[in-house]
Amino acid sequence: MKRGIQLSILFIALVLFSACEKVINIDLKNAAPKVIIEGTITDDPFTLSYTVMVSKSNSFSSNGKNNPVSGALVIVEDATSNIIDTLEETKAGEYRTQKITGIEGHTYKLRAIVDGVAYTANSTMPQAVSLDSLYIQTLPFFGEDFKQVIPVFKDPASQENYYRFSVQVNDSLQNDFDAWDDLLSNGK
């Protein structure tokens, strides 16, 4: 009787802890490449030029890098100051201006013609939010301590804001891109 109960428990344990495997093949359809245009204009006095990157997307199974697009016509306008610049291609897919600088409150317009198709966008540089202080928060992460720099600032409640932070330690960039919005902290 005792042996029968032990075998039953062993059988149930084997059934519960055995894993079922099934190979699932997903047909990932390859879409036609899409044009990707990413522009950056800042009011950073240490940035010598401002860049627009033009590329085309790849399929899911590719190496993950987008294909740079050469020969595009890229024009940036500071609509507030009426300054227009046709950007120069400095390397494949990278277009730069040194004529236009970022100024708070100014509106910038982008026009790019890629393979005969025109793309437009505009954006207004918001007023800067002053940084009050910084502190370092230590968080446990899988048995190791992870340090995170926390900025302290007063978010303006009157508008939707987005913040971009980069952290450097001894001239070494610690993160490529850390962005926050004020969805949960508007006005705080």
Contacts in CASP RR format, 6 or more apart in sequence:
PFRMAT RR
TARGET T0000
AUTHOR 0000-0000-0000
METHOD contacts of the structure
MODEL  1
MKRGIQLSILFIALVLFSACEKVINIDLKNAAPKVIIEGTITDDPFTLSY
TVMVSKSNSFSSNGKNNPVSGALVIVEDATSNIIDTLEETKAGEYRTQKI
TGIEGHTYKLRAIVDGVAYTANSTMPQAVSLDSLYIQTLPFFGEDFKQVI
PVFKDPASQENYYRFSVQVNDSLQNDFDAWDDLLSNGK
28 59 0 8 1.000
28 60 0 8 1.000
28 61 0 8 1.000
30 59 0 8 1.000
30 60 0 8 1.000
30 61 0 8 1.000
31 57 0 8 1.000
31 59 0 8 1.000
33 56 0 8 1.000
33 57 0 8 1.000
33 58 0 8 1.000
33 67 0 8 1.000
34 56 0 8 1.000
34 57 0 8 1.000
35 54 0 8 1.000
35 55 0 8 1.000
35 56 0 8 1.000
35 69 0 8 1.000
35 114 0 8 1.000
35 115 0 8 1.000
35 117 0 8 1.000
35 119 0 8 1.000
36 53 0 8 1.000
36 54 0 8 1.000
36 55 0 8 1.000
36 56 0 8 1.000
36 57 0 8 1.000
36 66 0 8 1.000
37 52 0 8 1.000
37 53 0 8 1.000
37 54 0 8 1.000
37 110 0 8 1.000
37 112 0 8 1.000
37 114 0 8 1.000
37 119 0 8 1.000
37 121 0 8 1.000
38 52 0 8 1.000
38 53 0 8 1.000
39 50 0 8 1.000
39 51 0 8 1.000
39 52 0 8 1.000
39 53 0 8 1.000
39 110 0 8 1.000
40 50 0 8 1.000
40 51 0 8 1.000
40 52 0 8 1.000
41 50 0 8 1.000
41 76 0 8 1.000
41 100 0 8 1.000
41 101 0 8 1.000
41 102 0 8 1.000
41 108 0 8 1.000
41 125 0 8 1.000
42 50 0 8 1.000
42 102 0 8 1.000
43 101 0 8 1.000
43 102 0 8 1.000
43 103 0 8 1.000
43 104 0 8 1.000
43 125 0 8 1.000
43 128 0 8 1.000
48 98 0 8 1.000
49 96 0 8 1.000
49 97 0 8 1.000
49 98 0 8 1.000
50 76 0 8 1.000
50 96 0 8 1.000
50 97 0 8 1.000
50 98 0 8 1.000
50 100 0 8 1.000
50 101 0 8 1.000
50 102 0 8 1.000
51 94 0 8 1.000
51 95 0 8 1.000
51 96 0 8 1.000
52 74 0 8 1.000
52 76 0 8 1.000
52 87 0 8 1.000
52 94 0 8 1.000
52 95 0 8 1.000
52 96 0 8 1.000
52 110 0 8 1.000
52 112 0 8 1.000
53 68 0 8 1.000
53 93 0 8 1.000
53 94 0 8 1.000
53 95 0 8 1.000
54 68 0 8 1.000
54 69 0 8 1.000
54 72 0 8 1.000
54 74 0 8 1.000
54 93 0 8 1.000
54 95 0 8 1.000
54 112 0 8 1.000
54 114 0 8 1.000
55 66 0 8 1.000
55 67 0 8 1.000
55 68 0 8 1.000
55 69 0 8 1.000
55 93 0 8 1.000
56 66 0 8 1.000
56 67 0 8 1.000
56 69 0 8 1.000
57 66 0 8 1.000
57 67 0 8 1.000
58 64 0 8 1.000
58 65 0 8 1.000
58 66 0 8 1.000
58 67 0 8 1.000
68 91 0 8 1.000
68 92 0 8 1.000
68 93 0 8 1.000
68 94 0 8 1.000
69 92 0 8 1.000
69 93 0 8 1.000
69 114 0 8 1.000
69 115 0 8 1.000
70 89 0 8 1.000
70 92 0 8 1.000
70 93 0 8 1.000
71 89 0 8 1.000
72 89 0 8 1.000
72 93 0 8 1.000
72 95 0 8 1.000
72 112 0 8 1.000
72 113 0 8 1.000
72 114 0 8 1.000
73 86 0 8 1.000
73 111 0 8 1.000
73 112 0 8 1.000
73 113 0 8 1.000
74 86 0 8 1.000
74 87 0 8 1.000
74 95 0 8 1.000
74 110 0 8 1.000
74 111 0 8 1.000
74 112 0 8 1.000
75 84 0 8 1.000
75 85 0 8 1.000
75 86 0 8 1.000
75 87 0 8 1.000
75 110 0 8 1.000
75 111 0 8 1.000
75 112 0 8 1.000
76 84 0 8 1.000
76 85 0 8 1.000
76 87 0 8 1.000
76 97 0 8 1.000
76 100 0 8 1.000
76 108 0 8 1.000
76 109 0 8 1.000
76 110 0 8 1.000
76 111 0 8 1.000
77 83 0 8 1.000
77 84 0 8 1.000
77 85 0 8 1.000
77 100 0 8 1.000
77 108 0 8 1.000
77 109 0 8 1.000
77 110 0 8 1.000
77 111 0 8 1.000
78 84 0 8 1.000
78 100 0 8 1.000
78 102 0 8 1.000
78 103 0 8 1.000
78 106 0 8 1.000
78 107 0 8 1.000
78 108 0 8 1.000
79 106 0 8 1.000
79 107 0 8 1.000
79 108 0 8 1.000
79 109 0 8 1.000
79 122 0 8 1.000
80 103 0 8 1.000
80 105 0 8 1.000
80 106 0 8 1.000
80 107 0 8 1.000
81 103 0 8 1.000
81 106 0 8 1.000
83 99 0 8 1.000
83 100 0 8 1.000
85 97 0 8 1.000
85 99 0 8 1.000
85 100 0 8 1.000
87 95 0 8 1.000
87 96 0 8 1.000
87 97 0 8 1.000
88 95 0 8 1.000
88 96 0 8 1.000
88 97 0 8 1.000
89 95 0 8 1.000
90 96 0 8 1.000
100 108 0 8 1.000
102 108 0 8 1.000
102 125 0 8 1.000
103 125 0 8 1.000
104 125 0 8 1.000
104 126 0 8 1.000
104 127 0 8 1.000
104 128 0 8 1.000
105 124 0 8 1.000
105 125 0 8 1.000
105 126 0 8 1.000
105 127 0 8 1.000
106 124 0 8 1.000
106 125 0 8 1.000
107 122 0 8 1.000
107 123 0 8 1.000
107 124 0 8 1.000
107 125 0 8 1.000
108 122 0 8 1.000
108 123 0 8 1.000
108 124 0 8 1.000
108 125 0 8 1.000
109 120 0 8 1.000
109 121 0 8 1.000
109 122 0 8 1.000
110 119 0 8 1.000
110 120 0 8 1.000
110 121 0 8 1.000
110 122 0 8 1.000
111 118 0 8 1.000
111 119 0 8 1.000
111 120 0 8 1.000
112 118 0 8 1.000
112 119 0 8 1.000
112 120 0 8 1.000
113 119 0 8 1.000
126 159 0 8 1.000
126 161 0 8 1.000
127 156 0 8 1.000
129 153 0 8 1.000
129 154 0 8 1.000
129 155 0 8 1.000
129 156 0 8 1.000
129 161 0 8 1.000
129 163 0 8 1.000
130 153 0 8 1.000
130 154 0 8 1.000
131 151 0 8 1.000
131 152 0 8 1.000
131 153 0 8 1.000
132 152 0 8 1.000
132 153 0 8 1.000
132 154 0 8 1.000
133 151 0 8 1.000
133 152 0 8 1.000
134 149 0 8 1.000
134 150 0 8 1.000
134 151 0 8 1.000
134 152 0 8 1.000
135 149 0 8 1.000
135 150 0 8 1.000
135 152 0 8 1.000
136 147 0 8 1.000
136 148 0 8 1.000
136 149 0 8 1.000
136 150 0 8 1.000
137 147 0 8 1.000
137 148 0 8 1.000
137 149 0 8 1.000
137 150 0 8 1.000
138 145 0 8 1.000
138 146 0 8 1.000
138 147 0 8 1.000
138 148 0 8 1.000
139 145 0 8 1.000
139 146 0 8 1.000
139 147 0 8 1.000
139 148 0 8 1.000
140 146 0 8 1.000
149 165 0 8 1.000
149 167 0 8 1.000
151 163 0 8 1.000
151 165 0 8 1.000
154 187 0 8 1.000
154 188 0 8 1.000
155 161 0 8 1.000
155 182 0 8 1.000
155 185 0 8 1.000
155 186 0 8 1.000
155 187 0 8 1.000
155 188 0 8 1.000
156 187 0 8 1.000
157 186 0 8 1.000
157 187 0 8 1.000
160 181 0 8 1.000
160 182 0 8 1.000
160 186 0 8 1.000
161 181 0 8 1.000
161 182 0 8 1.000
161 186 0 8 1.000
162 179 0 8 1.000
162 180 0 8 1.000
162 181 0 8 1.000
162 182 0 8 1.000
163 179 0 8 1.000
163 180 0 8 1.000
163 181 0 8 1.000
163 182 0 8 1.000
164 177 0 8 1.000
164 178 0 8 1.000
164 179 0 8 1.000
165 175 0 8 1.000
165 178 0 8 1.000
165 179 0 8 1.000
165 180 0 8 1.000
166 173 0 8 1.000
166 174 0 8 1.000
166 175 0 8 1.000
166 176 0 8 1.000
166 177 0 8 1.000
166 178 0 8 1.000
167 173 0 8 1.000
167 174 0 8 1.000
167 175 0 8 1.000
167 178 0 8 1.000
168 174 0 8 1.000
END
